[in-house]
Amino acid sequence: MQLDAFQTLADPTRRRIVEALLGGERQVNDIVEDAGVHQSGVSRHLKILNEAGFVVMRPDGQRRLYSLKPEPFRELDQWLAQYRSLWEARLDRFGAALEVRQKAIRKEPET
């Protein structure tokens, strides 16, 4: 099963798992606490994240440690960069309009 990056991250539980891994390598039980999902659910979502290339598992004796792989996040950032100028331009226009409005309000005579 090959999921695209957006399909993979569309699931809120998988996003919570990704957030739990932001601080670095974690065991499944630690992720369970942060994600608020049973161990079996976390394991299932970790498998999907692993298959999609977002996480990597490193065995350490009896433990399995999971961490994020930066590459897919860089790819998402590169894809989003194409569209970043759209919303930045809109925010710039909004900021300029807000500034004009604030100046106009300051210049209004008090009644």
Short mmCIF file of the C-alpha atoms (twelve columns), coordinates in Angstrom:
data_MODEL
# 
_entry.id   MODEL 
# 
loop_
_atom_site.group_PDB 
_atom_site.id 
_atom_site.type_symbol 
_atom_site.label_atom_id 
_atom_site.label_alt_id 
_atom_site.label_comp_id 
_atom_site.label_asym_id 
_atom_site.label_seq_id 
_atom_site.Cartn_x 
_atom_site.Cartn_y 
_atom_site.Cartn_z 
_atom_site.pdbx_PDB_model_num 
ATOM 1   C CA . MET A 1   0.000   0.000  0.000  1 
ATOM 2   C CA . GLN A 2   1.558   3.290  -1.131 1 
ATOM 3   C CA . LEU A 3   0.010   6.439  0.349  1 
ATOM 4   C CA . ASP A 4   0.838   9.919  -0.740 1 
ATOM 5   C CA . ALA A 5   2.245   12.267 1.894  1 
ATOM 6   C CA . PHE A 6   -0.972  14.239 2.315  1 
ATOM 7   C CA . GLN A 7   -3.080  11.099 2.683  1 
ATOM 8   C CA . THR A 8   -0.625  9.826  5.264  1 
ATOM 9   C CA . LEU A 9   -0.704  13.018 7.333  1 
ATOM 10  C CA . ALA A 10  -4.443  13.585 6.876  1 
ATOM 11  C CA . ASP A 11  -5.195  11.237 9.750  1 
ATOM 12  C CA . PRO A 12  -5.281  13.151 13.078 1 
ATOM 13  C CA . THR A 13  -3.829  10.212 15.022 1 
ATOM 14  C CA . ARG A 14  -0.839  10.035 12.698 1 
ATOM 15  C CA . ARG A 15  -0.337  13.796 13.071 1 
ATOM 16  C CA . ARG A 16  -0.345  13.382 16.877 1 
ATOM 17  C CA . ILE A 17  2.242   10.619 16.538 1 
ATOM 18  C CA . VAL A 18  4.399   12.857 14.338 1 
ATOM 19  C CA . GLU A 19  4.076   15.632 16.944 1 
ATOM 20  C CA . ALA A 20  5.064   13.171 19.687 1 
ATOM 21  C CA . LEU A 21  8.201   12.321 17.709 1 
ATOM 22  C CA . LEU A 22  9.223   15.940 17.179 1 
ATOM 23  C CA . GLY A 23  11.356  15.813 20.324 1 
ATOM 24  C CA . GLY A 24  13.359  12.845 19.068 1 
ATOM 25  C CA . GLU A 25  13.467  9.090  19.297 1 
ATOM 26  C CA . ARG A 26  10.674  7.448  21.333 1 
ATOM 27  C CA . GLN A 27  9.393   4.018  22.311 1 
ATOM 28  C CA . VAL A 28  5.868   2.983  21.405 1 
ATOM 29  C CA . ASN A 29  4.680   3.233  25.032 1 
ATOM 30  C CA . ASP A 30  5.863   6.853  25.223 1 
ATOM 31  C CA . ILE A 31  4.024   7.640  22.002 1 
ATOM 32  C CA . VAL A 32  0.877   5.931  23.343 1 
ATOM 33  C CA . GLU A 33  0.836   8.381  26.278 1 
ATOM 34  C CA . ASP A 34  1.191   11.439 24.036 1 
ATOM 35  C CA . ALA A 35  -1.133  10.299 21.251 1 
ATOM 36  C CA . GLY A 36  -3.924  9.110  23.528 1 
ATOM 37  C CA . VAL A 37  -4.459  5.941  21.498 1 
ATOM 38  C CA . HIS A 38  -4.124  2.282  22.480 1 
ATOM 39  C CA . GLN A 39  -0.814  0.579  21.769 1 
ATOM 40  C CA . SER A 40  -2.249  -1.476 18.917 1 
ATOM 41  C CA . GLY A 41  -3.504  1.689  17.205 1 
ATOM 42  C CA . VAL A 42  -0.177  3.460  17.618 1 
ATOM 43  C CA . SER A 43  1.635   0.427  16.205 1 
ATOM 44  C CA . ARG A 44  -0.701  0.332  13.198 1 
ATOM 45  C CA . HIS A 45  -0.217  4.052  12.508 1 
ATOM 46  C CA . LEU A 46  3.555   3.791  13.001 1 
ATOM 47  C CA . LYS A 47  3.599   1.036  10.380 1 
ATOM 48  C CA . ILE A 48  1.775   3.317  7.926  1 
ATOM 49  C CA . LEU A 49  4.111   6.224  8.728  1 
ATOM 50  C CA . ASN A 50  7.094   3.930  8.275  1 
ATOM 51  C CA . GLU A 51  5.848   2.601  4.927  1 
ATOM 52  C CA . ALA A 52  5.247   6.177  3.764  1 
ATOM 53  C CA . GLY A 53  8.804   7.100  4.750  1 
ATOM 54  C CA . PHE A 54  7.969   9.507  7.588  1 
ATOM 55  C CA . VAL A 55  9.416   7.452  10.437 1 
ATOM 56  C CA . VAL A 56  12.201  4.987  10.918 1 
ATOM 57  C CA . MET A 57  12.447  2.244  13.550 1 
ATOM 58  C CA . ARG A 58  15.720  1.390  15.259 1 
ATOM 59  C CA . PRO A 59  15.929  -1.778 17.328 1 
ATOM 60  C CA . ASP A 60  17.704  -1.386 20.670 1 
ATOM 61  C CA . GLY A 61  17.739  -4.747 22.407 1 
ATOM 62  C CA . GLN A 62  14.119  -5.513 23.315 1 
ATOM 63  C CA . ARG A 63  13.028  -1.958 22.526 1 
ATOM 64  C CA . ARG A 64  12.008  -0.472 19.206 1 
ATOM 65  C CA . LEU A 65  12.744  3.219  18.958 1 
ATOM 66  C CA . TYR A 66  10.944  5.384  16.429 1 
ATOM 67  C CA . SER A 67  12.052  8.724  15.037 1 
ATOM 68  C CA . LEU A 68  11.090  11.078 12.233 1 
ATOM 69  C CA . LYS A 69  12.905  11.092 8.923  1 
ATOM 70  C CA . PRO A 70  13.458  14.665 7.689  1 
ATOM 71  C CA . GLU A 71  13.375  13.935 3.953  1 
ATOM 72  C CA . PRO A 72  9.588   13.672 3.419  1 
ATOM 73  C CA . PHE A 73  9.058   16.869 5.409  1 
ATOM 74  C CA . ARG A 74  11.610  18.654 3.210  1 
ATOM 75  C CA . GLU A 75  9.763   17.392 0.136  1 
ATOM 76  C CA . LEU A 76  6.474   18.715 1.525  1 
ATOM 77  C CA . ASP A 77  8.111   22.056 2.272  1 
ATOM 78  C CA . GLN A 78  9.481   22.263 -1.277 1 
ATOM 79  C CA . TRP A 79  6.048   21.495 -2.701 1 
ATOM 80  C CA . LEU A 80  4.379   24.080 -0.444 1 
ATOM 81  C CA . ALA A 81  7.010   26.691 -1.351 1 
ATOM 82  C CA . GLN A 82  5.369   26.987 -4.774 1 
ATOM 83  C CA . TYR A 83  2.218   28.259 -3.076 1 
ATOM 84  C CA . ARG A 84  3.799   30.220 -0.239 1 
ATOM 85  C CA . SER A 85  4.029   33.362 -2.377 1 
ATOM 86  C CA . LEU A 86  0.244   33.278 -2.843 1 
ATOM 87  C CA . TRP A 87  -0.597  33.555 0.811  1 
ATOM 88  C CA . GLU A 88  2.370   35.799 1.644  1 
ATOM 89  C CA . ALA A 89  1.235   38.292 -1.010 1 
ATOM 90  C CA . ARG A 90  -2.276  38.225 0.424  1 
ATOM 91  C CA . LEU A 91  -0.951  38.742 3.932  1 
ATOM 92  C CA . ASP A 92  1.199   41.639 2.716  1 
ATOM 93  C CA . ARG A 93  -1.846  43.268 1.095  1 
ATOM 94  C CA . PHE A 94  -3.898  42.675 4.235  1 
ATOM 95  C CA . GLY A 95  -1.145  44.203 6.394  1 
ATOM 96  C CA . ALA A 96  -0.926  47.269 4.137  1 
ATOM 97  C CA . ALA A 97  -4.704  47.729 4.187  1 
ATOM 98  C CA . LEU A 98  -4.732  47.394 7.958  1 
ATOM 99  C CA . GLU A 99  -1.995  49.995 8.290  1 
ATOM 100 C CA . VAL A 100 -3.926  52.446 6.070  1 
ATOM 101 C CA . ARG A 101 -7.050  51.878 8.151  1 
ATOM 102 C CA . GLN A 102 -5.219  52.416 11.431 1 
ATOM 103 C CA . LYS A 103 -3.726  55.674 10.145 1 
ATOM 104 C CA . ALA A 104 -7.161  56.826 9.026  1 
ATOM 105 C CA . ILE A 105 -8.624  56.056 12.448 1 
ATOM 106 C CA . ARG A 106 -5.856  58.026 14.189 1 
ATOM 107 C CA . LYS A 107 -6.506  61.037 11.948 1 
ATOM 108 C CA . GLU A 108 -10.290 61.084 12.518 1 
ATOM 109 C CA . PRO A 109 -11.339 64.092 14.619 1 
ATOM 110 C CA . GLU A 110 -12.796 63.247 17.981 1 
ATOM 111 C CA . THR A 111 -16.482 64.108 18.419 1 
# 
